[in-house]
Amino acid sequence: MAKLSRRSFLRGSLQGAMVGMGLPLLNCFLNDSGKAMAATGQRIPVRFGTWIWGCGHIPELWVPEQTGREYVMPAHLQPIERYREKLALLSGFDVKLDGVPNKPHVTGCFGLRTGIPVPDRQVKAPTFDVLIADAIADTRFRSVEVCSAGIQRSYSYRDAGSPNPSETSPLALYQRLFGEGFQNPNNATFTPDPNYMVHKSVLSAVQEERQALMRAVGAEDRQRLDEYFTSVRELEQKLALQLQPPAPVQNFLLPNSPNEAAVDSEISNVLENHRIMAGLLARALQCNQTKVFNVLFSDTASNLRRPGVSSTHHTLTHEEPVDPKLGHQREVAWFAQQSMLAWRDFLDAIDGIPEGDGTLLDNCLVLAHSDCSIAKSHAVEGIPAMIAGAAGGRIRTGFHLAGNADPITRIGLTVQQAMGLPVASWGGLSMETNRTITELLV
Amino acid sequence: MNKTFIFILSLCAPLTWADAAIQNGTLGFVVSEFAYALGPDAEETGACPDGLARNLQEIYILESGAKRRQNESEAKFEKRLQAAAKALGTAENGQDLCQNPEAGSPDPYFKTVQGSGFVVEGIDLDGKNSPEDFNDQAGSNGVDNQFYRTVGCSRSFQSTGQSNGFKIEMLAGSWGIVFELSNVDDIYNDEHVDVTISANADPIQLSAARVPLAFATYAKDQSADFRGSTTGRIVAGVLTTDPVDVRFHSVVNSMKLERPLLDARLQASFSDDGSLTGILAGYTPVEALYDVQYGYRNAMAVDGQLAPLALRQGSANGAAHVLGHTCHGVYHALYKNADARPDPQTGKFTAISTQYRFSAIPAFIVDIETESANSGLKQSREYGSDY
């Protein structure tokens, strides 16, 4: 028998179509360190994601007093204490408005994600997650967007005015990820979907005509056509993936379909739906359905609410008086803490999957952030952020770094560089920076 | 040797912040703190015997049968509350009452301050002691602050509330105020100084700790509408200016608004640290005050066009809900408490005494078309014309 490789599969035909049978991921495919495929030296893929929670934080309950490795986690970070070695806390980084009117809960979030503050939802797209997806995504889904707060909202934009839509129901997310079109990477047999084969052959014909047309037109038209055909190429790529047996995946278990759940903004439902969606997303990352994701735990103007209460987390930030004894808003603080509990749930899901010599989280770079620092004043200075995961060894964690009012684009620049994008500077005007957060990079 | 050393010290010692700040008789300041000058909380004064103002849902819930019904789901109850509030916020002719507050009647649930026998921040604007005037710190009656009377029973204007924190947009650089004093001979006593009160055309400069920086340079707004020139005097370190109409910018929910102040005057003290702290007081046309603080009827988008109706209407109704008032309630209360600029035909007052407390720090004020980061954003081709 020929030498085995990760790409080895048994070839044959089925109803006239060529098919292959994949092999499970065997230890002999990995190198001694367990970090790369032995035959090719190719590293286990690094995934990128963002995790957003709305309405900021209570600074005295979130920002550690110390910087560096020996910091004490304040009360609201206690739920994630066990992940301190896999986290880099980033406080004190600002969105610089340059006089742009602050659209509450919007300007800060997009300032962080695009490097340019805007006074409305006319986003100076793309957001950095899209730039990263364009560079690394060779998967079935370019990215997966999820919102657990019961509303169709996303802060991932390819073009202004057109957010990448999010899944809001665990069941819908399951069906999208593992329903029609999903090929279990560890199945003993692989059968190409005849529909994809038909589409593929149609596109092949289009491809010949396209190439002929490209040769016939001038440079300017060729450029226009090239832009137009980009979307066609993306479709072809997706089809090509569907017509190949997926690479086998270590320890992959197809998750069960979740039950139909209440999809609303009541906090216990949101937390439960978020837990389920985090688990589904983790499995999708594990079996390479996507390499990029954006999770919206709560909208930036957080609509979370307690059962039987109409006031939401957001409205409470404006309605609730400051408790004179505590020095902050008691109910708002409770919701802020729930956000960190949810973040712990998310980390549990990602870190709970073994991969190589570590976990899935070790091969991820997840940037968690909010839209503002102090929600009642909509302050975009000191927006809380943190990075989880080692990005396959590219990112250093385990410390708290104070930004000292540096532009928050330093974070966006650094994560893009960590994900391999050849970007030297990023952001606009006062937010333009070429200052990588070197403490983060290995 | 020793004599020489002593001589050098005597030359250096008298330098003060004023020596550094005064340039050819000119002193500049940028406002670093700004808020309405108000009185104590309702709980302290007892001036709101009937409680605080209510929003539309809180008014509806007082009606018989309005409370949550047995077997009514939480979601249905919430929808019923919202529908009732929308109905209450709509005039008989179908108009939205935040955009058309004159279409509604005075709201009996919009409570205002009763009585006046207590200390309220501010100064005497009209030189008269009227029954509605409040006391000053020295115990004298005469403080004209009818805006406080109007909002003093609103929960959002209590010290733990949200409405008096609008300086956040100033500190974010969306608007600002600068003062320029010229012909200054003596910072402690000068019988005549010229004073310009202007909108700041540049974003305020902050330190890494987000504290406004002294001695930064700012340009006055180039529009004559946004600058007022007057005269004043300094007595024992207290600057008092003569009345002049001024106008500032404001930003709410990314919409641009204007904050005019008629017959505005400064009464402020110079401190040893170089700051100028005191009161900026005058009268605000009721219609303009309603617009900048409550209704946003004339709010502009960043492209210079009237902001979309949905944004203006939604922002005003949303603010009324979370801050605890009704639009038509506050509108009629502002007119009821107005105390200046009588309408020539009706005799009805059209402006209300409004006072702001402020702190300002030394700055260099220039009168040029600004080249700040803000203007760069406006002019940058890369960012298009939507700024």
Contacts between the chains, C-beta under 8 A, distances in Angstrom:
chain1	res1	chain2	res2	distance
A	94	B	210	7.9
A	96	B	373	7.8
A	97	B	172	5.0
A	97	B	173	5.2
A	97	B	174	6.8
A	97	B	203	7.1
A	98	B	173	6.8
A	98	B	203	6.5
A	98	B	372	8.0
A	98	B	373	4.2
A	98	B	374	5.3
A	98	B	376	7.5
A	98	B	377	5.0
A	99	B	173	4.7
A	99	B	174	6.2
A	99	B	202	7.7
A	99	B	203	4.5
A	99	B	372	7.0
A	99	B	373	6.9
A	99	B	374	2.9
A	99	B	377	6.9
A	100	B	174	7.4
A	100	B	302	7.6
A	100	B	374	7.7
A	100	B	377	6.5
A	100	B	387	7.3
A	101	B	169	7.4
A	101	B	174	5.0
A	101	B	251	4.4
A	101	B	254	4.2
A	101	B	255	7.2
A	101	B	256	6.5
A	101	B	302	6.2
A	102	B	169	6.3
A	102	B	172	5.3
A	102	B	174	6.4
A	102	B	251	7.1
A	102	B	254	6.5
A	103	B	253	6.7
A	103	B	254	3.8
A	104	B	253	6.2
A	104	B	254	7.8
A	106	B	254	7.8
A	107	B	254	7.2
A	116	B	383	7.0
A	119	B	254	4.1
A	119	B	302	4.8
A	120	B	254	6.1
A	120	B	301	7.7
A	120	B	302	7.4
A	122	B	386	5.8
A	124	B	383	7.0
A	264	B	75	7.6
A	307	B	74	7.0
A	308	B	74	5.6
A	310	B	57	7.9
A	310	B	77	7.9
A	310	B	78	5.0
A	310	B	81	6.5
A	315	B	321	7.5
A	315	B	322	5.0
A	318	B	156	7.9
A	318	B	162	5.2
A	318	B	322	4.1
A	318	B	323	6.8
A	319	B	162	8.0
A	319	B	322	5.1
A	319	B	323	7.7
A	319	B	324	7.3
A	321	B	155	7.6
A	321	B	158	7.1
A	321	B	160	3.6
A	321	B	161	6.7
A	322	B	160	4.8
A	324	B	160	7.3
A	376	B	162	5.9
A	376	B	165	7.5
A	377	B	165	5.6
A	377	B	168	4.4
A	378	B	168	6.6
A	379	B	168	6.3
A	379	B	172	7.7
A	380	B	172	6.9
A	381	B	172	7.8
A	381	B	210	5.5
A	382	B	210	7.9
A	404	B	208	4.6
A	405	B	206	7.3
A	405	B	207	7.5
A	405	B	208	4.2
A	405	B	209	7.3
A	405	B	210	6.1
A	428	B	377	7.6
A	428	B	380	7.8
A	428	B	382	7.3
A	428	B	383	6.8
A	429	B	373	5.1
A	429	B	376	5.9
A	429	B	377	5.6
A	429	B	380	7.5
A	430	B	373	5.0
